[in-house]
Amino acid sequence: MKTRAFGTTGIEVSEIGLGSWQLGRSAHWPEGPDRDEAVRLVHAALDAGVTFIDTAPGYADGRSELNIGSALRDGRRDNVVICTKFGHRADGTTDWDAASIESSILRSAERMGTDHLDIVVLHSPPPEVLDGTRSEHYEVLERLKLKGLIRAYGASVDWGTDVDTVLRTSKSQALEVRMSALFQETWPSLERAHDHGVGTIIKVPLESGWLSGRYAADTVFAGVRSRWSRADIAVRASLVDEFRSLLPAGVSVPHGALRFLLAHTGVSTVIPGARTIELLSNSIAAAAEPLPVATVATIRDFYARRLAQAPLDW
């Protein structure tokens, strides 16, 4: 596993990290791994060279951080960079009070059995919190950095305008940004973040299953995605099929999707989720070799033609 510099922070991270929003079995995620399986999954990631883990207090109803803590109790804490978040709590409620940041970080650190956290980001904050000219959240995080409780901070965002807001109004050194082969809106903003020396974490890289092979035109969705009509689903499936046709022979859709993101020099690490060791191993294998430059350009053109003017809700 190759590593990359996390901006100019002095932190090094593996190209493929472990996204752990589903690293636990809970009422809202009954298909998640139990504690023992979660520990095995984290250990498998570390053994394969993964050095970056992304989590949050609310992931798996709070089980994610606890399971990570269990996995790192064998003396492996110093071998991993941990990123967690502030804003969404384990009980499903939100708390954006800047005065709550330190206590939230301390609770996360306690759950994971550590005395400090490497990276903390505001978890998809509302506009009045994201904008550093309208809130004191980044100032609080800066004080906690100087105190030694965290090493870097920033925000988790979805749009290029959000990236620019963080760069313009704060001293953030970290950004967690949504981007995939089917959602490239943030591609140019990642270049600006790189120029600012900011480390970047790419979230939802496989579009929550569309680029992992989990869904197809005949998939029946429940929950929030049940709002999609059969025509909506067919459009999304056809886009995945078109993306597949752009890849070199022998390159799977998940591998092509992850290699495409790693082709961006502004990307520090990509965090596909993994419910099983098999899925984890497949994601790690994607980093073994790069996509050809011409293929990257073709995928960029595909997005410009098909999706840039009206990005889909995946």
N, C-alpha and C positions, 0 to 999 in steps of 0.2 A: 504494500500500500504506500503510495507516494503521499507526501505531505506538502502543504502550502503555507506561506506566511499569512497570518490573519491581520491583514493591513500592516500598519507600522507599530502594532502593539507589542511585538516581540513574542507573541504566541504563535505556535505552529499547530496546525490541525490536519487531520487526514482528509484526503479528497472526498471520500465517502464517510459520512458520519452516521450515527444511529439516531433516527427520529423516534422518540419513545412515547408518543401520545397514546399508543395502544399497549404500552408495556405494563399490563395489569388486568386482572379480571374484576369487573365491577358491575353494578346494576345497569349502568349505561353501556357497558362493553362486556357482555357475558362470554363472548368468544375470545377474549383476551387470555394471555397465558397466566397460569397461577404463579405464585411466588417462586417456586423452584424452577419452573420453566423459564421465567423471566430472568432469573439469575444465570441460568445456562446460556440464554440468548446473549446477555451482556458479556459473559465470559467468552463466548464464541466470537463476538465482535472484537473484543480486545486481543484475543489470540490471533485474529486475522489481520491485525494492524490498525484497526479503527481506534482513533485517539480522541474523537469528539462525540459527545452525547448531548442531545437537545431534549429538554423536558420542560415541565411547568407544574405549578402546584395543583392545577385542576385536571391534569392528564390522568385518565383512568380513575377519576374520582379520588385523586390523591395517592393512588397506589404506585404510580410510575416512580415518583421520587423515592418512596420507601423501598421499592424493589431495586432501584439503582444503588441505594445505600447498602442494601443487603449484599449486592454483587461486589461492592468495592471494599467490603470489610476484610478482605483477605490481603490487604496491603497494596491494592492496585490504584488507589486514589491518585497517586502522583503520576500515573501513566495516562491520565485522561483529562481532557478539557471539558468542563461541565458548563452548559448554558441553561439557565432557567429564566423564569419570567415573573413579572409583577402585573397585577390588575385583575386576573380571574382566579378565584379561590377554589379550594377543593370541594366546597359545598355547592358549587355552581353559581354563586353570587359574585358580584364584582365590587372592587374597592379601589377607587382611583385617588384616594386621599394621599398626598405626598408624604404626610406624616406616618403612613403605614408602610412605607417602602422598607425601612430597615428591619422592622419586626417580621415582615414577610420573608425577606432574604434570610434572616436568622432561622426562621422556622424551616425554610427549604434546606438550609445547610444542615440543620439538625436531622431532618428526615434522611438526608444522604450521608450523614456521619462525617461531615467535614467542617473545618473551621473557617473556610472561605469558599467563595464561588468564583469561577473564572470570568464568566460573562453573564450579565443580567440585562434583559431587554423588556421594555414596556410591551405588554401583550395586546397587540392590535388596539392601541388606545384611541379614544375619541379625539376629534380635532383640537379641542381646547387643551388636551394633555400632550398631544403629539408636538404641537408648536411650542418651542422653547421660549418664545417671547410672551406666551400667555400662561405658562405654568412654571413651577419651580422643581419639577421632577428631575430634570437633568442635573440641576444644582445639587440636589440631595444625592443623586448617584455619584456625582463627582466627589462629594465629601466622603462617601463610603469607599470610593476608590482610593482616595488619599489615606483613609483609615486602614486600608489593607483588607477590607472585607470582600471586595470584588476587584478584578483586574481590568475589566472593560465593561462598557454599557452602551445602550442604544435603544432601538425600537424594532418591533416586528410589524411589517407593513405589507400592503398588497399592490400599491400603485406607484408609478414613477414620480408623481407629484408628491407623494408621501416621503419618498426617499429624499427629494430635493428639500422638503420642509425640514427634515432632520438635519441634513447637511448644513442648511442655512441658519438654523436657529439653535444649534447645540454643539457641544464638543464631543459628540458621540464617536466612539471608535468601532461600533458594532451595529450591523443591520441584518435582520432576518427578513428576507424578501421573497415574495411569491414569484416564481418563474418556472416555465416549462416549455417544451417544444410547441405546446398548444396555447400558451399564454406568455408571449414574449414582450408584452408592453413595457416591462421594467428593464429590458436589455440595455437601452442607452443610459439609463440612470445608474446601472451597475458600473459603467465606465467612469461616471462622475464620482461615484463612491470610491472607486479604486484610486482615482487621482487625488482624493482627499485623504488617502491612507487608511480608509475604513475597511475592516474585515467584514465579509459577507457570508451569510448562511442562506442557502436556497431551500425554501420550504415548498411542500406540495409538488415535488418534481415529477411525480408520476400521475398527477391530477386525480389523486384519491382513488386510483384503480383503473382509470381509463387507459393509461399507458403501461400498466403492469400486466395487461391481458385478462383482468378480472371481469370486464364488462364487454358486451357485444350488442348488436342491434336487437336481439330478442330478450335482453335482460329486462326483468320486471323489478322496478325500484319501489321501495317503501320509504316511509319517513318523509323528510323534506324534499327528496328527489322524486317523490310520487307526483309532483306537480308537472313533470315533464310528460308531454304527449308522446305517442309512438313516433311521430314525425321528428320531434326534438331528439329523441334517442337515436333515430336513424341518421340524422345529420351528424351527431357526435361520433357515431360508429364509422361513418364514411370518412370523416376527417382522420380518425386513427388509421383506417385502411390506407388513406393517401399518404400519411406519414410513413407507414410501413413500406410503401412502394419506393420511397426516396432513399432507403437505407441500403448499404452495400450488402451483397449476398452473404448470408450467414450471420448477420447482425440482427438480434431480436429487437422487438420494439422497446422493452425496458432498457436494454443495453444502449440502444441508439438514443433514447431519451436522456439518459444520464450522461452519456458521452457528449451529447450536444451541449449540455449545460457546462460541463467541465472544459469545453473549448473556449469559454469566455474567460479572458485573463482577469476579469474583475471578480470572479467567483473564488471564494476561499474553500468552502465545503458544501456538499449537497447532502441532504438528510432524508432519504427515503425511509418510510416506516417499515417495520418488519415484525410480523406476528409470529414468524417461525424462523428457525435457523436456516431452513432451505431458502426462504425468501431473502434473508440477510445475505447468505452466500452468493445468491444470484446478483444482488445489487453490488456487492463488493467486486465481483468478477467484471462488472462493467468498466471499472477503472483500469483494467489491465492494458488497454491500448486506446489511442485516441480515434476519433472519427476523422476521415480525410477532410482537408480544408474545403474541398469542392462540395462535399456533402453538407457541411455546416452552412455554406453559402446557399445551397439549394433549400435547406430547411428554413433559413431566414427569408428567402424569397416566397416559399410556400405560405408562411405566416403573413407576409405583407400582402399577398394576393387574396388569401382566404379569410383572414381573421383580424387584421390590424384595425380596420375601420369599425368593427363591431365585435369585440372580444366576447366569447360565450361564457356563460356561467356554468362552470364544470362541476 
